[in-house]
Amino acid sequence: MSDTLKCKQVKTRKPHNCQGCDRTMPVGSAMEVVETVNYGDFCRTYWCYTCGRYFSMHCEYDDMVGTGDLRYKDPEEWERIRSLIEGVEVVR
């Protein structure tokens, strides 16, 4: 059982890895911080905008996402969304 305590947008003061894609985001990145309690354990995860959009389009609120799962389990769709959001060209 997992309970969300807080969810907010931040501008990072140090590099953080995104939970969804496992990319290291540089200082000054806009990220979403989610604080949860799962069976008594506190957890803070950081999400880049691309993974936040991917999650809202393809996942349910209570889906569990391992580190890098969004990027590695559906690489084509994740890259498609990334190219739309980040303006990068998808290499095939």
N, C-alpha and C positions, 0 to 999 in steps of 0.2 A: 504494500500500500504506500503510495507516494502522495505527498501534499505539497503544493506549490506555495511557498511563503512570499516570494517577491519576484517580480519580473520587470526589468527596466532597461532602457536604452542608456548606454554609456559611451564615452570617448575614452579609449584605453590609455593608461599611463605607462603601461609596459606591454610587451608582446604576450599574446594569449593564443592558445590553440582553440579552433572552433570545434565544438562537439560533433557537428554534423559532417564536416569534411576533413577534419584534422589538419587543416592548413594553419600555419603560424601567421597570425595577423599582426602587422607592425604597430608600434606606438602610434596613437592618434586615430586608430580605426574606430568606426562606429560599430558597436556590437551590442547584442542583447544579452543581459546577464539574468540567468534564471536560478533562483535559490529554492531548493526543495529539501524535504525530509522524507527519507525512504526507510521505513522500518526502524526509525530512530537515528539513522545516520544522516547528517547534514551534507548537502552536496551543492556546489556552485558550478554552473556550466556557462560557457560563453558560446554565443552563436553569431556567425557572420550574417549579413543581410541575405545573401544568396541562400543559405541553408534555412533561414527563417521563412523565406518565400517558398522554397521547396517543401518544407514541412507543412506549411499551411495549405498547400495545393494537394499533397499526396499522403498525408498522415492524419491520424486521429489524435486528439488532445492527449490521451493517456498512452500513446505508443512509446515504447522504450527504444531509444536510439543509442547504440554503442558508438564509441569514438570512430568517426570516419564512415559510419554506415551509409549515410545518405549519398555520399560521393562514390563509394566503392561498390555498393550493391545495385545502383542504377546509374552507372557512369554517363550514359548517353543523355538521359533526361536531365541529370544534374548539370552537365556541361551545357545543354541547351538553355537552361534557366540562367546559368552563370553568364553565358554570352549575351543574353538579353539584359541582364542587370549590370554587369560589369563592363559591357562593351568589348569583350574579347572575342576573337574569332575562334570558332570551333575547328580544330585540326582533325581531319579524318584520314 
